[in-house]
Amino acid sequence: MDKESSLSTSGAVAKRLQIPRARLLYLIEKGDLPEPSSQVPGRRLFTEENIKEIELFLRKQLSLSNKMLGQQFPIKGDQKG
């Protein structure tokens, strides 16, 4: 597989990761995610490595959210003491 065929647009990445494209672009603009490795005028092109990095960030974000939610609403039987 050549390098060009392994690049994905922001829309394709968002669909693959099941998040809104606007959220992906927001996280990049905010600086939470780095710009993708490749760009052509008017398009961001993501490598497989970029996509894995985004997926890891989203998993960490979800994990943190779940921990915070668990502190606010502990599951019965999880309380110590």
C-alpha positions in Angstrom: 0.0 0.0 0.0 1.5 3.4 -1.0 1.6 6.3 1.3 -1.1 8.3 -0.5 -3.7 5.6 -0.3 -3.2 5.2 3.5 -4.2 8.9 4.2 -7.6 9.6 5.5 -9.6 12.9 5.4 -11.0 14.4 8.7 -14.5 13.2 7.7 -13.3 9.6 7.2 -11.4 9.7 10.5 -14.5 11.1 12.4 -16.7 8.4 10.8 -14.2 5.6 11.7 -13.9 6.9 15.4 -17.7 7.6 15.6 -17.3 11.2 16.6 -18.6 14.3 14.9 -16.2 15.8 12.4 -16.7 19.2 14.2 -15.4 17.7 17.4 -12.3 16.3 15.8 -11.5 19.7 14.2 -12.3 21.5 17.5 -9.8 19.3 19.3 -7.1 20.2 16.7 -7.9 23.9 16.8 -7.9 23.9 20.6 -4.5 22.2 20.6 -5.5 19.0 22.4 -4.5 17.1 19.2 -1.7 18.0 16.9 -2.3 18.9 13.3 -2.1 15.8 11.0 1.1 14.9 9.4 0.0 15.8 5.9 -2.0 18.6 4.5 -3.0 19.9 1.1 -4.7 23.2 0.6 -8.1 23.0 2.3 -7.7 19.4 3.5 -6.2 17.7 6.5 -4.9 14.2 5.7 -4.4 11.8 8.6 -2.0 8.8 8.6 -2.8 5.6 10.5 -0.4 6.8 13.2 -2.3 10.1 13.5 -5.6 8.1 13.8 -4.2 5.9 16.5 -3.0 8.9 18.5 -6.5 10.5 18.2 -8.1 7.2 19.3 -5.8 7.0 22.3 -6.6 10.6 23.3 -10.3 9.9 23.1 -10.0 6.7 25.2 -8.1 8.6 27.9 -10.7 11.4 27.8 -13.5 8.9 28.1 -11.7 7.1 30.9 -11.3 10.3 32.8 -14.9 11.2 32.3 -16.0 7.8 33.6 -13.8 8.1 36.7 -15.3 11.6 37.4 -18.8 10.3 36.9 -18.1 7.3 39.2 -16.9 9.8 41.9 -20.2 11.7 41.6 -22.4 8.6 41.4 -20.6 5.7 43.0 -21.9 2.2 42.0 -23.5 0.4 44.9 -21.0 -1.9 46.5 -18.0 0.2 45.3 -18.1 2.3 48.5 -15.3 1.6 51.0 -15.8 2.0 54.7 
